[in-house]
Amino acid sequence: MTDSGADVRLRRERRAFLKYLAASPLLASSSVAAFAAEFGQDDTDPLRDKVVRDYVIKSAKDALNVFDFEAAARESLPPAHWGYLSSGVMDEVTLHRNQAAFRDYGIPPHRLTDVETVDTSVEIFATKMPSPIFLCPVGGQRAFYPEGELAVARAAKSRNATMILSTASNTSIEDINAALEVPAWYQLYVVGGWNNGVATAKRAQEAGSEVIVLTVDILAGRDLEWQTRLARLDDRDCAACHGDNGLMNRAHFPMFQGLAAGEAAGSKWVDWEFVKRLRETVKGKLLIKGIMTAEDAGLCVRYGADGIIVSNHGGRADESGIATIDVLSEIVTAVKGKVPVLIDGGFRRGGDAFKALALGAKAIGIGRPYIWGLSSFGQEGIETVIDLMRNEFELTMRQAGTPAITNIGARSIRTLTRRL
């Protein structure tokens, strides 16, 4: 079987990272160094390797695809912050499966269809979006760029893109909604007990946000090995930012301010009864983010959710080895059209978004790509990431003979059989 360009790129980037680890004096005598030395020798095209190694864009306008921003972000961020952004859990099987799984599907080209005009707009919760691509919540964005979430909000406004704000934001929902002028969706992490969860949801709604996105995929905990390893390579004084009075101390995050003291720490206690109570308490729309099985999707509908986001936290929630696109069809079938199904996890190309829509998703979210843009070029980087993915998506629609989103369906996708 011939490897795809994405296969080669993933192996090449992994080798480069392992060589970096092997060269580190902190890890020189460790098993990681030995592993890196052993597996860093697999040769590929030398010219391609040189381009990947040596070419980093100097401005947002030079980017040909979102991966150009990944390289720029890697160069601009310190090791600990890059580790937070780039890593998954444990062996990162789920992280890499998220992207690799898209190659199990093909898009049949349909010719001689009038695609001079292509309508990429979708409607969700009576709101028309110019594109099905939205911005996922990412916490602590000032770790990547001084303006953090405010730069994202301005980019989302300029491109009329839907933005979901993280509970762990460095910027308040009030300030984000003022910058957007159209209220953001609000991602709800349950921090502490019931009172805290409801308080943050109500605060977001009082600020104008009409969609609350309860995130459930990391409630059980997780093991961020690679993030920890990269943090050990960072020789900066982390306490300056993460200490008691630091910018990145979550106790000082705006959405954590004013929460009830003394409530139970952690959130492993959250269950379907919590969802029921939240549904009865919160006005507006309630989405549940982090669903990966048909059974849980059915329960979301049963307990009153208005929508589902199929998600494994970008490979940072669990090490199931299951990509979000792997389970999309069964979840769409399970909800029987009663609620919209959205999805995130590994989306890097407009064609990835097209495949998800062909399998029944109503919209797709990106996380790391726009943070790569933020890290390297601020607002302009985010805008360019959005533009690139939208342009690729529109091109895919034309090649597939689908002039409107409603034309994308079963005939628009094929499951491929891999030959060993």
C-alpha positions, 0 to 999 in steps of 0.5 A: 500500500502506498502511503498518503502525504498525510502518512508521510507528514505524520511520520516525518514530524514524529521522527523530528520530535523524537530526534529533538528528544534524543538530543536533549540533555535532560533525556539523553540517558533515558529510554525515550532517547534510545527510542528516539535514536532508533526510530529517528533513522527511517529515511524518506524523501530528503528534499521533502524533509528539508522543506519541512525542516527548514521552511517556516512561513514568515507571514500569514499570507504565505500559508498554503494550508493550515499545516504551515501554521503548525510549523510556525506555532511550533517555532514561536512557542516555548516547549511547555506551551507547545506540549499543551497545544500539540499533545494527546494522552498516553501513547497518543493513538487517539490523537493520531487516529482522529486525523488518520481516520479521514483517509478511510473515506473517499469523495467521489467526483461528480462531473458536469454539474453547474457549480458556478455558484456554491452555497456553503451556508448552514442553519443551526438553532435558527441561526444562519452560518456562512460555513459549517466550520466553527471555532472550538473552545480552547482554554488559556489562550494567552499562553499562545498570544498576548491578546488570547481569546480577544484576538479570536473573537475579533477574527470570528467577527471579521469572518462571521464564524461561530465561536465557543468560549471555554470556561477556562478562558483568560477573558470573560464571556462579557468581554468576548460577547462585546468584541463579537457583537454576536454572543458566543456559545459558552462551553461549560466545565463543571468546576466544583459542585452543582452551584458552581456549574449552574452559576457559570452557565447562568452568567453566560446566559445573562451576558447574552449567550444562548447556547450552553455546551456542557463538556463531558469527555474529561470528567473521568480524568486523563493522563497527559504524558507528552505534555508533561515530558515537554514541560520538563524541557522548559527551563523558564520559571513556570511559577511566574505565570502559573503561581498564586498570582500568575496570569495562567493560574486558573483560580484567577480565570475570569469565569472562575471568579465568584464561585461558591467556596468549599464545594467539592473539588473535581467533577467525576460525580457528574452524571445523567441526573446532573444533565436532567437538572441542568436542562431544567435550570438553564434556558436556551439551547443545551449541547453535550460535547464529548459523546462517542457512542450511540448509546450515550447519544440516545441518552442525550436526547432522552435527557433533553439535550438540544444537540450533540458534539461528537468529540474526544477532546482532540485526542486529549480525553481518552486513549480509546483509539477511536476517532470521532469520524469513526462513530459519527454515522452510528450517532447520527442514526441513534438520534433519528434527526431529533437533534443536530449532530456536530463534530470535532477532532482532527479536522485539518482540511476542507475535505475532512469537513465535507466527509463529516457532512456527508456522514450526517454532521451539521457542522464541524469544529476546529481547535488546534488549527486556529490556535496555530494561527493565533500563536504565530500571527494573532488575529490575521493568522486565525482569519487565514486559517478560517479562509483556507479551510473554507476555500478548501471546503468550497473547492471540495463541494465543486469537485463533488458536484454539490452546489449546496450543503443540502446536496451533500449526502450518501452519494458524496462519500465512499468507505475505502477498503485498504489493501495491505 
